[in-house]
Every structure is written in structure tokens, then in C-alpha cells.
Amino acid sequence: MVDHILSILIFFPAVAAVLGFAVHKDSIRAYGIFIAIIEFALSLWLWFCFDSTVSGMQFMEHLPLVSSFGINYILGVDGISLFIVILASFFTMIGIASLGEMKDIKNMIITLLFLQMTMVGVFVALDAIVFYIFWELSLVPMLYIIGAWGGPLRIYASVKFFLYTFAGSLVMLVGILFMAYFYYQATGVWSFAILDWYRLILPETFQLWLFVAFFIGFAIKVPMFPFHTWLPYAHGQAPTIGSVILAAILLKMGTYAFIRFSLPLFPDASVFFMFPIAILAIIMIIYTAMVAYGQKDIKQVVAYSSVSHMGVIILGTFALNVEGITGSVFLMIAHGVVSGALFFLVGVIYDRRKTKLMSEFGGLASVMPIYATVFGLMLMASVGMPLTINFVGEFLSLLGFYKQSHILTILAGTAIIVGAIYMLTAYKKMFFGEVTKKENKNLPDLNKRELVALLPLVVITLWLGIYPKPVLEPINNSVEPLVQLMHDKAISEEAKKRIPNLSKGVEIIKTPTQEVN
């Protein structure tokens, strides 16, 4: 069973979703929670069986699909993808457990299980075509969640989400096909295996064009400025569970793909575009923080805050060193936990008042003290308070980029202070002062169902903020050979200077590299 655990993690929720159509609607919630718990237990078992001292891929599976064109079903997991897979199963579990009364809850649970299949598939696929299939399939359940259960502008938001991400994916597909062709040129055989592509050394001109093709697809998914305009609509119109999954997992597909594809395949292009991308990331951090400050809707504040923090992840990724990339991967997990919790908390107050306008609240700390405490803790984590999970990722990401540019790092760090300003301002408006609205005077505090969803997130936020080693060590062990691979493949002197030489063997490469002329 261990030999096929990745396939089980992918297809178990999908099979369960199909069988879910035969489950009575009165039993579907218990059924969905049961399936999600099993999936989460399997992901924890994957972690338990994972050898943290090994830097290469583990639990690999290989099955020929279209052998003549080198398309194969190849799966594998390393320290970079392991914890995102666990995060996906964790949020699906607490998401289903936290669902309140809603129309068509049976269809919602089935849709979430299908979405879980696509999310896990993206993070463990090591064949570019298989990766692309799961990448595209993930659009369908989220489109349905926003369109069927969203707000008044749900159709506009869902169509905009789909068109943006689908258009970017088509450009990425062109890049995938060209990479397979270049591999055929170098070796005489077709292959879409990502680890095979790692063996290619492409001329700088090819790298630049292919980097852009992949960048468009990944940047829209993140979303990076100026491709971010679909996200506030998607978050604003999506139901709570849609916003949680979108922020916690789906946005990480783009940043994960940068590390899995762009950096090791195009090291010279990564260095060439490092500072332009860093400038875009800093614009993301500053611009969306300022927009968040001007919002009247608390969900929009959290949505723009989410984009701002994704900018820090991008900055760490394109630090192109171990500290920065390790920090960015850890921050993906931290951002998922914290932003997911904040969207849950917004959903809690919306369920009670049917409004997200901050002007409708005030003095909630005296009415809902447990809710105010949890919200305050997750808010502190969001702004990167020491001893919380975000601080570790942000510190490492900025430390990594500081080695590339002191000035840009200081700018990014200053912008994080702006984040503290708008988040604390929002908290003051909602929780402090007198209770001026009579509708707020008797609001119930967090119930058992909501506490079950939120308390694990609080524990993770503090645990990994105080003691991040169990997660950081496997990530770091997988990032080191990735950085060494980039250095070994770099052609230009500038790239070799910017990407450190760790003088360690690269375990993910089994054969000599091939040069494409």
C-alpha cells in the first residue's frame, strides 16, 4: 500500500465522491467527514513514512500512458510538496466539518472531494501532461462552488476566475510542448517527465521565451500584479469554504510551480528576470496593502491581505538561494493556515449578521470574547508577529532576498508594516469600543462546530511558530539539491554568481545533463 500511497491520496476522494451520489442527503455530512478524515490520516501516514534525511523524490510511481510520445503517469513527493499535500487534506477535512446549513450540501461535499483529488494531483505529478490535466481540472470544482453558492455577482466572479486562469494555462501548455520537443532534440526520445527535463541545459534565448510562457500561467494563478484582478471578485463572491480552499491551497499551485518548473528548468532566465519579478512582488505587497486599508468589507481586507503576503512568497522564491526558497515554501504553508483561518472567521460573523461591512460591528470583544481572541491571534500571525507561523516564513524569505538586494528587501519589509496598520485598524473597528448596533448585543460566541475547525489552526500557528524544525528540515533538505542543480546548469557568469554553489551532489539527477543547441 505504501508503494501506491500517492495514487490512493489522489483517487480515494474522487471514488468516494462518485459513491457519494448514492448516499442519502441526511447522511452526506457524516459521510464526507468520514472520507476526509481517512484522507487526512493517509496524508499523515505519508509524512510518517517519509524519510526527512533524503533530498530526492520518494514514493515514486510510474505507469506508461502514451509511450510513443513519452507521456507517463509519474508521481513523487519531496520535502517541497509533502506538507502542501497534507495541508490540502487538512483543509478539506475541517472545511467539510465546518459546513453550516446550506442549500444542496450534498453537492457541495461531493464537489469538495473532487477538488481535493485535483489539488493533490497537482502537487505530486512529475509528468508535465499529468500535472497540466490536474491543474486544469482544479478549475471546474472551484468554478462550480463560486457559481452555485456564491454571492449576487457569483456568475461574473466565477467566469472571470475561469477565463483568467484558463487563458494562462493555455500559454503554459505551449511551453510544455516546446520543452518536450527540446528534450526530443537532445536525446532522440520524447518525454514529458519533469525529472528528465531537469537534465536539459537550454540556451539562454530559449530559456527566456519558455520562462515567460510558464510565468504567465503561474503568475495568474498566484495571482501576481497585474494579473490579480480576478481574486478579489472570487473571494468576495465565493462562499466561506470556497474562499478558504482558494486562499489556503489553490493559490499555492502557482508559487509551487515556480519552484518545481521555472527555477530548475531555466536558471539563467530566473536570474535575468529576478529583479523585475521582485519589483512586481514589492508592488503586490505595497499596492494591495494600501487597497486593503481602504476597504469597508472585512472579507475584502483579508482578500487583499492574502495577495500582499503572496508577494513575500514570490520574493523568497526568486531569492534563488536556500534561505529564500525554504522560507517561501514554509510561508506557503503558513499563509494557507493563517489566511484560511481568517476566512473561516469572517464566515462565522457573516453567518450571524449576514453582512461583512466593518461599520456594522464594533465592541464585539465584549459580546464574543472567544471569537475576538482567536481572531486577534490569527491577525497577529498574519502580520508576522514573532512566535507565530508567518514570522518564520517571512523572516527566511526576506533574509534570502537580502543577499540579492538590500534596498528591495528593506522596501518589502517596510510594506509589511503597512499590513500591520490596516489589519489592526480593521480589528479596532470590529472589536473595540461600545456595542452601538442592537443586532450585535446578543450574538452567540463560537460554537462547537466552529471551534473544531479553528482550534487546530490556532495550535498549528503557535506550534510551528515556536518550533518549525519538523517542517523546515525536510523542506530545506529538498531545496538544497534544487539550488545546486540551478547552479550546475547555469550558463552565464551572472547566474553562477547569483545562485550559490553548495558543493553538494544533486540526488534528483541520475544521468548527465544534455545540452540543446
N, C-alpha and C positions, 0 to 999 in steps of 0.2 A: 504493500500500500504506500510506503514511503517513496518508492520509485515513481509513483504516479500521483503524488500528492498535489502537484500544481494543476494537473488536469482535473482532479477532484475539486479543488478550490474554484476552478473556473466553471465547471459544468454542473456541479451539485446544486447551486441555487437556481440555475436555468431549468434543470429537470424538475426540481421542487416547484418552480413557478408554473410549469405546464400542468403538473399534478394538482396544483392549487385551484385550477378551474373546476375541479370536481369536489372541492371542499365547500361545505355549507358556509354561507356568509357569517353566521353566528360563531363559527369556529375558526374563521380565517385568521383572526388576530393571534390566537394561541398557536395556530399552525405556523404563521410567519415568524413569530418569536422563536419557536422551537427550531425551525430551519436556520434562522440567523445565529442562534446560539451554537448550533453544531458547526456552522461555517466559521464562526469566531474561534471555537475550540480547535478546529483544524488549523487555522492560521497560527494559533499559539503553539500547536504541536510542531508546525513548520519551524517556528523560532526555536523551540526546544531541541529539535534535531539539527538545526543549523550550526555549522562549525564556525564560530566567530574568528578563529585564527586563520581561516582560509580566505584569500582575497578574490579568488576566481568564482565562476558560476557554480552553483550547486543544484542538486535535484533536477538535472537536465533531462529532457525528454526529446526524442527525435523520431518523427514519423514522416516518410515521404508522402507528398501530396501530388505535385506535378513535377516529377523528377527531371523531365526533359528541359524544363525552364528553371530548375533549381529552387522551386517553391516547396518548402518543407514545414511541417508543424514542429517548431523548435521552441522549447520553453526552458527557462532557467531563472534563478534568483541569486542575487548577491546582496551585500550589505546596503547598497543604494536603493534597491527595490523592496527588500524584505519588510521594512516597517511601514511602507506605504500600503502594501498588501494587507498587513494587519490592521492598519488604520481604516481601510475600506470596509473590511468585515466588521470592525468595531462600530463604525458609524451606521452601517446598515442595521446592525442589531439594536443599538439604542434608538435609532430612528424609528424602526417598526414598533419597538416597545413604548415609545413616547407618543405615538399617534393618538390623537383625541377622536371625538366623534366627528365624522365627516361623511360626505356622500361617496358612494362607491369605494368604500375602504378595501374591499376585496381586490378591485382592480389596482388600487394604489400599492398594496403589498406585493401583488404579482409583478407590477412594473418595477418596484424597487429590487426585487430578486433578479429580474432580467438585467437591470442596470448594474447590479453587483457583478454579474458574470462579465460584462464588458469592461468594468473597471479593473478587475483582477487580471483579465486577459491582456490589457494594455501594459501592465507593469511587469508581466512575466514573459511576454512574447519576445523571442530572439530571432524571428524571421520577419523581415520588413513588411511582407504582404499580410501575414497573420496579425502583426501589430496594426497595420492600416485597417484591416477588417474590424478589429475590436474598437479601434479609435473612432471609426465611422458609426459603428453600431451603438456606441455610447450616446450619440446624438438623439436617437429615436426615443428611448425611455424618458430622457430629460425634456425633450420637446413635448411629449405627452403629459408629463407631470405639470409643466407650466401651463400648457394649453387647456388641460381638463380641470385643474384645481386652482388655477391662478386667480389674480385679481381682475378688475374691469378691463385692463389693457393686455390681458394674457395672450390673446392671439397675436397681437403686434409684437409683444416681447418674445414669444416662442418662435415666430417666423424670423425675427431679426437674429436671435441666437443661432438658429439653424443655418441661415444664409451666410452669416459671417464665418462660422466655423467650417461649414461645408466648402465654401469657396477657398479658404486657406488650405483645407485638406487636399483639394484638387491640385493646387500648386505643389504641395508636398509630394503628392503621388508622382508628378513629373520628375522630381528629384530622385525618388526611389527608383524609378525605371532607369534613369541615367546612371545611378550607382551600380545597378545590376549589369548594365551594358559595359561600364568601365571595368568591372570585375571580369566580364567575359573577354574583354580586350586583353587583359593582363594574364589570364590563366587559360583561356580557351574553353571554360565551362561557365554556365550560368549559375548564379547563386544570389539569393536574397537574404542569406544568413548574416546577421549583423556582425557576428564574430569573424566571419570571413572578410567582411568589408574592412574590419579593423586592420587587416594585413595590407591594405592598399595604401600607397603613397601617391597622392594625386598632385599634378602641377598646380601652382598657386592660382592660375587663372580659372581652372576647373573648380577649385575649392571655393573661390569667391562666388561663382554663379550658383553652385549647389548649396552653399551655405545660405544664400538668400532664399532659395526655393524652400528649404526646410524651415528657415527662420519665419517666413510668412505664416506657415501652418502652425508653428509652435507659439509665435508671438500673439496670434489671435486667441489661442486657447488660454494663454496665461491670465488675463489679456494685458499686453503691453500698450503703453501710449504710442501712437494714437489709435490703436485697434480696440480700445477698451469700451467703446460707447454702448456695446450690446449688454455689458454686465449689469449696470445699474437698473436697466429695464428688467432683465431676467431676475435679479434679486428682488426688485420692488414688486413684481407681479407673481413670483413663484410662491407656493405655499411654504410654510416653515421648513418642512422636511426637504423640499426642493432646494431652498437656499442653503441648508446645512450641507447636503451632499455636494452641491455645486462648489461651495467655498472650501469644504474640507478635503475633497478628493478630486473633483473634475478639473479644477484649475491647476492642480499639481501635475496633470498629464503634460502640460506644455513645458514646465520647468524640468520635469524628469526627462522629457525627450531631448532637451538641450544637452543634458549630461550624457545620455545614452547614445545620441546620434552626433550632434553638431560638434562637440568638443573633440572626441576621439577621431572622428572621420575627417574633420577639417581644422587641424590645429593652427595652420598658418592663417586661414581665414578668420578663425576665432580671435587671434591676436590682432589682425587687421581691423576687425570690427569691434574690438574690445571697448575702446573709448567712446565711439558713437553709441553703442548699446548701453554703456554705463551712463552716458548723458541722458538717454531715454529713460533709464531706470530712475535717475535722480529727478527727472521731470515727473515721472509717475509718483514718486514719493512726495514731492512738494505740491504739485498741482492737485492731486486727488486729496491730499490732506487739507488744502485750502478750500476745495469744494465741499469736503465733509463738514468743515467748520460752518459753512453757510446753509446746511440742510436743516429743515424743520422736522423731518421724518427720521425717527431713530433708526429704522431699518436701512435707510439710505446712508446714514452716518456710518453704520457698520459695513455697508457695502463698499463705500469709497475708502474706508479704512482698510478693508481687505485688499483692494487694489494697491494702496500705498505700501502695505507690507510685502506684497508680491514683488515690488520694486527692489526691496532689500535682498530678496531671494535671487533675483536676476543679477544684482551687483555681486553677490557672493559667488554665483556660478561663473561669472566672467572675470573673477579674480584669477582664474586659471592656476590656482595653487591648492595645496591640500587643505589649508585652513579655510579658505573661502568656499570651496566646493563642499567640504564636510559640513561647514556651517549652513550652507544653503539647503542641503538635504535635511539636516536636523531642523532647520527653520520651516521646511515644507511640512514636517510632522507637527511642529509646534503651532504653526499657523492654522493647520487643519483642526487641531484640538481647540484652540482659543477662538478662532472665528466661528467654528461650528457651535461652540458653547454660546457665544454671543447671539447668534441667530436663533438658537433654541430659546434664549432668554427673551428676545424680542417677541418670539412666537407666544411665550407664556403671557405676557402683558396684553398682546393683541387678542388672545382668546378671551380675556376677561373684559376688555373695554372696546374691542373692535375698532381701535384706532392706534396709529403709530406716531401721531403728532406729539412732540415733546411738550407743546403748550397745553395739552390736555392732562398733563400729570403734574407732579410736584408734591413733595412731602411723603413719597412712597416708603421711605425708610422707616417711618413710624407705623405704617399700615402693614407692610410686607417686609419685616426685618430679615428673614432668611433669604428672600429673593434679593434684597438690597445687598446683603453680604456676598452672596455668590456673584452677583453682577459686578460688584466692586472689585472682587478678587480677579475675575476674568478680564475686567477693564485694566487693572494694574499689569496683568500678564500681557495684554495687548500692547501696552506702551513700553514693554521691555523692562519691567522692574526686576532688579536682581533677585535671585532665588525663585524666579518663575521661568517657565519653559522657553518663552520667547527670548529672554535675555541671552541664553546660551547661544542660540542660533544667530541672533543679530550680532552679538559680540564677535563670533568667529567669522561671520560673513564680512563685517566691516574690517576686522583685523586682516583678513585675506586681501581685501582690495586696497587696504592702506599700503601694502607692499608695492602696489602698482601706481597709485596716485594718492598723495597725502591730501591734496586740495579737494578732489572729488569726494573722498571719504569723509572729510570734515563737513562738506556740504550735505551729504546724505545723513550724517549724524545729527546735524543741526535740524534737518527736516523732521527727524524722529521726535524732536522736542515739540514741534508743531502738532504732532499726533497726540502727544500728552495733553496739549492745550484743548483740542477740540473734544477729546474723549472725556476729560474731566469737566469741561463745560456742560456737555450733554448729561453727565451724571448729576451735576449740581441741579440742572433744570428739572430732572425727573425725580430725584430722591430727597433733596434737601428743602428746607423751608416749610411753610404751612400747607396743609391739605386744603386747597381752595375749591376743588371740584367735589361736589357732594357724591358723585358717582364713584370716587376713589376712596371714600371713608370706610367702606366695608369690603374692600377687595380681599379675597382669600389669599393666603400665602401659598407657597409651593406645596403641591400635594404629593402623595407617594409616587405616583407615576412620573411626575416631573423630577422628583429627587433621584429616582432610579436612573434617569437619563443624565442628570447634571453632576451628581456627586462623583462618579468615576472620572469625569473630565476634570473636576477640581483636584482629585487625587493625582492624576497624571500630570497636571500643570505644576503642582508643587514637587512631586517626586522627581520628575526629570529636570526641574529647575534646580533642585538641590543636589541630585546625584544622577547626572546624564550619562555616566560611563557605559551602562548596559546597552544603550542605543548608539552612543558616539563611537565606541570601539569598533563594532562591525562596519559602520559606515566608513570610518577612517581607513580600515584595512582594505576596503574595496576602492576607495578614492585614490590611494597611493599608487597602485599599478596603472590606474587610468591616467594620472598626471605623468607618470613615467612614459607611458605609451605615447602621449601627446608630445613629450619632449623628443622621444626617439624618432617620431615621424616628421617632426618639424623640419622644414627646408631652409627657411630664411634665418639669418643670424638674429634678427629682431625677435622672432618666435622662440628661438632657443634661449635667448636671454630672458624673455618674459615668463617662459614655462620652466619651472625648476627641474633640475636633474637630481633625482633622488638616489641614483646609483643602485636601484633595486631591480631584480628580474621582473618581467611582466608575465604573470601567470596566465593571463587570458589569451595570450598569443602562443600557439603551439608550433607554428611554422614561420619561416622567414617572410618578411613583407615583400609585396610585389609592387613594382613601380609602373605607373601608367604613363606612357609617353604621349 
